[in-house]
Amino acid sequence: MDFMTIIVLAIGSLTSLILFSMIYFGAKNRKQIDNLGKNVNSSTSEMKNNLEKVLNSLKSNQEQQENILSRLQNLETIVTSEAWEAIKKKEDPEYIDLLLKDDEEEEISSEEKTQNIAKKIKH
């Protein structure tokens, strides 16, 4: 064998070794990348579920806030009315009858009662 053949064989062997190394480490890295992709997908799914829970909670809180605001407005209407002053002073039985007569006949919640009284006072 002459010197040139040895160099060609050495370069060929070295090239083969490099190619096989690249294939091996590429396959190994591919598994790591696939695992990372699976972790990212599960994290994304979990974050999406958590976000949906937060949005539902926010919606519920907004509905409660609107309900409380409505109740507060009804109470404000009652407390700032002349009829309320008359009831507090027990001066005018007509207002008392107007406000309480219908509500005593039915069993309704305090929210509905307040709303009904506020409507009657406004009109």
ZADO-1210 file (C-alpha; in nm, 4 decimals, padded with zeros to 6 digits):
<atoms>
<atom x="00.0000" y="00.0000" z="00.0000" code="MET" pos="1"/>
<atom x="00.1299" y="00.3235" z="-00.0839" code="ASP" pos="2"/>
<atom x="00.1065" y="00.6370" z="00.1225" code="PHE" pos="3"/>
<atom x="-00.1826" y="00.7871" z="-00.0771" code="MET" pos="4"/>
<atom x="-00.4013" y="00.4832" z="-00.0233" code="THR" pos="5"/>
<atom x="-00.3399" y="00.4995" z="00.3529" code="ILE" pos="6"/>
<atom x="-00.4380" y="00.8676" z="00.3609" code="ILE" pos="7"/>
<atom x="-00.7553" y="00.8007" z="00.1589" code="VAL" pos="8"/>
<atom x="-00.8489" y="00.5104" z="00.3882" code="LEU" pos="9"/>
<atom x="-00.7750" y="00.7184" z="00.6991" code="ALA" pos="10"/>
<atom x="-00.9824" y="01.0093" z="00.5703" code="ILE" pos="11"/>
<atom x="-01.2636" y="00.7696" z="00.4703" code="GLY" pos="12"/>
<atom x="-01.2580" y="00.6032" z="00.8131" code="SER" pos="13"/>
<atom x="-01.2514" y="00.9380" z="00.9893" code="LEU" pos="14"/>
<atom x="-01.5373" y="01.0644" z="00.7735" code="THR" pos="15"/>
<atom x="-01.7387" y="00.7493" z="00.8457" code="SER" pos="16"/>
<atom x="-01.6733" y="00.7877" z="01.2189" code="LEU" pos="17"/>
<atom x="-01.7838" y="01.1526" z="01.2063" code="ILE" pos="18"/>
<atom x="-02.1014" y="01.0648" z="01.0113" code="LEU" pos="19"/>
<atom x="-02.1942" y="00.7830" z="01.2483" code="PHE" pos="20"/>
<atom x="-02.1289" y="01.0128" z="01.5470" code="SER" pos="21"/>
<atom x="-02.3496" y="01.2799" z="01.3950" code="MET" pos="22"/>
<atom x="-02.6277" y="01.0269" z="01.3335" code="ILE" pos="23"/>
<atom x="-02.6014" y="00.8880" z="01.6882" code="TYR" pos="24"/>
<atom x="-02.5993" y="01.2269" z="01.8626" code="PHE" pos="25"/>
<atom x="-02.8679" y="01.3577" z="01.6283" code="GLY" pos="26"/>
<atom x="-03.0967" y="01.0681" z="01.7230" code="ALA" pos="27"/>
<atom x="-03.0168" y="01.1215" z="02.0906" code="LYS" pos="28"/>
<atom x="-03.0915" y="01.4945" z="02.0640" code="ASN" pos="29"/>
<atom x="-03.4089" y="01.4159" z="01.8714" code="ARG" pos="30"/>
<atom x="-03.5383" y="01.2195" z="02.1730" code="LYS" pos="31"/>
<atom x="-03.4548" y="01.5112" z="02.4019" code="GLN" pos="32"/>
<atom x="-03.6282" y="01.7546" z="02.1691" code="ILE" pos="33"/>
<atom x="-03.9350" y="01.5288" z="02.1516" code="ASP" pos="34"/>
<atom x="-03.9439" y="01.5100" z="02.5322" code="ASN" pos="35"/>
<atom x="-03.9163" y="01.8871" z="02.5561" code="LEU" pos="36"/>
<atom x="-04.1993" y="01.9220" z="02.3045" code="GLY" pos="37"/>
<atom x="-04.4204" y="01.6910" z="02.5114" code="LYS" pos="38"/>
<atom x="-04.3416" y="01.8908" z="02.8265" code="ASN" pos="39"/>
<atom x="-04.4246" y="02.2160" z="02.6508" code="VAL" pos="40"/>
<atom x="-04.7530" y="02.0745" z="02.5214" code="ASN" pos="41"/>
<atom x="-04.8593" y="01.9505" z="02.8666" code="SER" pos="42"/>
<atom x="-04.7579" y="02.2823" z="03.0261" code="SER" pos="43"/>
<atom x="-04.9533" y="02.4731" z="02.7630" code="THR" pos="44"/>
<atom x="-05.2591" y="02.2564" z="02.8214" code="SER" pos="45"/>
<atom x="-05.2337" y="02.3049" z="03.1981" code="GLU" pos="46"/>
<atom x="-05.1927" y="02.6817" z="03.1584" code="MET" pos="47"/>
<atom x="-05.4965" y="02.6906" z="02.9284" code="LYS" pos="48"/>
<atom x="-05.7060" y="02.5078" z="03.1890" code="ASN" pos="49"/>
<atom x="-05.5861" y="02.7433" z="03.4619" code="ASN" pos="50"/>
<atom x="-05.6636" y="03.0449" z="03.2448" code="LEU" pos="51"/>
<atom x="-06.0160" y="02.9159" z="03.1815" code="GLU" pos="52"/>
<atom x="-06.0671" y="02.8735" z="03.5578" code="LYS" pos="53"/>
<atom x="-05.9444" y="03.2278" z="03.6213" code="VAL" pos="54"/>
<atom x="-06.1719" y="03.3685" z="03.3490" code="LEU" pos="55"/>
<atom x="-06.4733" y="03.1806" z="03.4908" code="ASN" pos="56"/>
<atom x="-06.3916" y="03.3094" z="03.8373" code="SER" pos="57"/>
<atom x="-06.3577" y="03.6621" z="03.7021" code="LEU" pos="58"/>
<atom x="-06.6939" y="03.6354" z="03.5265" code="LYS" pos="59"/>
<atom x="-06.8559" y="03.5101" z="03.8465" code="SER" pos="60"/>
<atom x="-06.6997" y="03.7957" z="04.0434" code="ASN" pos="61"/>
<atom x="-06.8255" y="04.0490" z="03.7900" code="GLN" pos="62"/>
<atom x="-07.1786" y="03.9083" z="03.8172" code="GLU" pos="63"/>
<atom x="-07.1590" y="03.9295" z="04.1965" code="GLN" pos="64"/>
<atom x="-07.0299" y="04.2851" z="04.1727" code="GLN" pos="65"/>
<atom x="-07.3190" y="04.3836" z="03.9441" code="GLU" pos="66"/>
<atom x="-07.5648" y="04.2201" z="04.1853" code="ASN" pos="67"/>
<atom x="-07.4166" y="04.4048" z="04.4827" code="ILE" pos="68"/>
<atom x="-07.4212" y="04.7331" z="04.2909" code="LEU" pos="69"/>
<atom x="-07.7868" y="04.6819" z="04.2026" code="SER" pos="70"/>
<atom x="-07.8724" y="04.6075" z="04.5661" code="ARG" pos="71"/>
<atom x="-07.6786" y="04.9130" z="04.6800" code="LEU" pos="72"/>
<atom x="-07.8642" y="05.1343" z="04.4329" code="GLN" pos="73"/>
<atom x="-08.1978" y="04.9950" z="04.5556" code="ASN" pos="74"/>
<atom x="-08.1024" y="05.0616" z="04.9165" code="LEU" pos="75"/>
<atom x="-07.9835" y="05.4100" z="04.8260" code="GLU" pos="76"/>
<atom x="-08.3174" y="05.4792" z="04.6563" code="THR" pos="77"/>
<atom x="-08.5042" y="05.3660" z="04.9653" code="ILE" pos="78"/>
<atom x="-08.2911" y="05.5489" z="05.2192" code="VAL" pos="79"/>
<atom x="-08.2894" y="05.8789" z="05.0286" code="THR" pos="80"/>
<atom x="-08.6645" y="05.8817" z="04.9664" code="SER" pos="81"/>
<atom x="-08.9276" y="06.0850" z="05.1469" code="GLU" pos="82"/>
<atom x="-09.1207" y="05.7669" z="05.2133" code="ALA" pos="83"/>
<atom x="-08.8285" y="05.6260" z="05.4100" code="TRP" pos="84"/>
<atom x="-08.8157" y="05.9390" z="05.6224" code="GLU" pos="85"/>
<atom x="-09.1889" y="05.9066" z="05.6877" code="ALA" pos="86"/>
<atom x="-09.1476" y="05.5418" z="05.7862" code="ILE" pos="87"/>
<atom x="-08.8592" y="05.6239" z="06.0197" code="LYS" pos="88"/>
<atom x="-09.0609" y="05.8997" z="06.1864" code="LYS" pos="89"/>
<atom x="-09.3760" y="05.6877" z="06.1751" code="LYS" pos="90"/>
<atom x="-09.5604" y="05.9918" z="06.0458" code="GLU" pos="91"/>
<atom x="-09.7403" y="05.8695" z="05.7377" code="ASP" pos="92"/>
<atom x="-09.9151" y="05.5305" z="05.7533" code="PRO" pos="93"/>
<atom x="-10.0024" y="05.5596" z="05.3828" code="GLU" pos="94"/>
<atom x="-09.6359" y="05.5172" z="05.2872" code="TYR" pos="95"/>
<atom x="-09.5953" y="05.2313" z="05.5309" code="ILE" pos="96"/>
<atom x="-09.8956" y="05.0518" z="05.3819" code="ASP" pos="97"/>
<atom x="-09.7712" y="05.1203" z="05.0294" code="LEU" pos="98"/>
<atom x="-09.4293" y="04.9748" z="05.1006" code="LEU" pos="99"/>
<atom x="-09.5050" y="04.6836" z="05.3278" code="LEU" pos="100"/>
<atom x="-09.8513" y="04.5537" z="05.2484" code="LYS" pos="101"/>
<atom x="-09.7653" y="04.3488" z="04.9365" code="ASP" pos="102"/>
<atom x="-09.4413" y="04.2157" z="05.0803" code="ASP" pos="103"/>
<atom x="-09.6032" y="04.0732" z="05.3921" code="GLU" pos="104"/>
<atom x="-09.8313" y="03.8520" z="05.1846" code="GLU" pos="105"/>
<atom x="-09.5495" y="03.6821" z="04.9956" code="GLU" pos="106"/>
<atom x="-09.2360" y="03.5224" z="05.1243" code="GLU" pos="107"/>
<atom x="-08.9568" y="03.6762" z="04.9195" code="ILE" pos="108"/>
<atom x="-08.5871" y="03.7253" z="04.9747" code="SER" pos="109"/>
<atom x="-08.4510" y="04.0445" z="05.1232" code="SER" pos="110"/>
<atom x="-08.2966" y="04.1302" z="04.7860" code="GLU" pos="111"/>
<atom x="-08.6312" y="04.1045" z="04.6078" code="GLU" pos="112"/>
<atom x="-08.8052" y="04.2939" z="04.8870" code="LYS" pos="113"/>
<atom x="-08.5534" y="04.5757" z="04.8654" code="THR" pos="114"/>
<atom x="-08.5891" y="04.5835" z="04.4881" code="GLN" pos="115"/>
<atom x="-08.9690" y="04.5988" z="04.5118" code="ASN" pos="116"/>
<atom x="-08.9602" y="04.8780" z="04.7682" code="ILE" pos="117"/>
<atom x="-08.7138" y="05.0739" z="04.5553" code="ALA" pos="118"/>
<atom x="-08.9399" y="05.0373" z="04.2484" code="LYS" pos="119"/>
<atom x="-09.2431" y="05.1543" z="04.4444" code="LYS" pos="120"/>
<atom x="-09.0606" y="05.4539" z="04.5837" code="ILE" pos="121"/>
<atom x="-08.9290" y="05.5588" z="04.2405" code="LYS" pos="122"/>
<atom x="-09.2840" y="05.5697" z="04.0993" code="HIS" pos="123"/>
</atoms>
